[in-house]
Amino acid sequence: MQIAYIKFNSREDQVRGFYELATKARVTSLPGGVYAVPLKALPLLDEQNISYRRATDAEVPLNHGSIRTPVAAVL
């Protein structure tokens, strides 16, 4: 499955877009408002006129890395 990393252009688009993706496709939320969605799901957003943009290369590794390597707990 090919993945696109996106950010919504407004809070309203984020709420509507996340709802559409969560109910009709698979979506993963990353810190910083970045979402990982299948490429095939992007037309769902376009059909509903939900505004989004592709996340930049700088945004994706930073946010994705914080999920993969969480801060270690100090005991």
NUDO-933129 format. One record per residue (C-alpha): residue in three letters; x, y, z. Coordinates in steps of 0.02 Angstrom, whole numbers, plus 32768, in hexadecimal, padded with zeros to 4 digits. Example, Ala and Ser with C-alpha at 12.3 -4.5 7.8 and 13.67 -1.06 7.14 Angstrom:
# residues 2
ALA82677F1F8186/SER82AC7FCB8165/
This chain:
# residues 75
MET800080008000/GLN804580AA7FCF/ILE803881308054/ALA802881ED8046/TYR8052826080D6/ILE7FDD82F580DD/LYS7FB0838C8147/PHE7F0783E08141/ASN7F01849A8118/SER7E8784CB81A2/ARG7E4084878244/GLU7D95846E81F2/ASP7DE5840C8163/GLN7E4583A581E3/VAL7DA683748240/ARG7D43834D81A3/GLY7DD582F7814E/PHE7E02828981E1/TYR7D4C825481F1/GLU7D4182268138/LEU7DE381C5813D/ALA7DBD816D81E2/THR7D12813381A7/LYS7D3E810280F5/ALA7DF880DA80F1/ARG7E8E80C18162/VAL7EE5815881AD/THR7F75816B8226/SER7F8A820B8288/LEU803A824682AD/PRO807082D5831E/GLY8070838282D2/GLY7FCE836A8271/VAL801A82F381F2/TYR7FAE826381B4/ALA7FE581C68159/VAL7F5E818F80DE/PRO7F588115804C/LEU7F6A81697FA3/LYS7EC5811A7F6F/ALA7E6D81797FFB/LEU7E9B82287FBE/PRO7E0982307F43/LEU7D9482237FDA/LEU7DD782CB8015/ASP7DCF83177F68/GLU7D1882E27F51/GLN7CE9833A7FF3/ASN7D4E83D77FC7/ILE7DBD83BF8060/SER7E5B84268050/TYR7F0183D28076/ARG7FB583D5803F/ARG804183578037/ALA80B0835E80D2/THR8161839880AE/ASP81F6832580BB/ALA822C83848156/GLU8184836981AE/VAL817482AE8190/PRO8216826581D7/LEU820E82D8826E/ASN815D82A6829C/HIS816C81F08266/GLY820D81DE82C9/SER81BA82198369/ILE81408186835D/ARG81C681058337/THR8242814083BA/PRO81E4817D8454/VAL823F81D084E3/ALA82808150855F/ALA823A8155860E/VAL82B5817B8697/LEU82A38109872E/
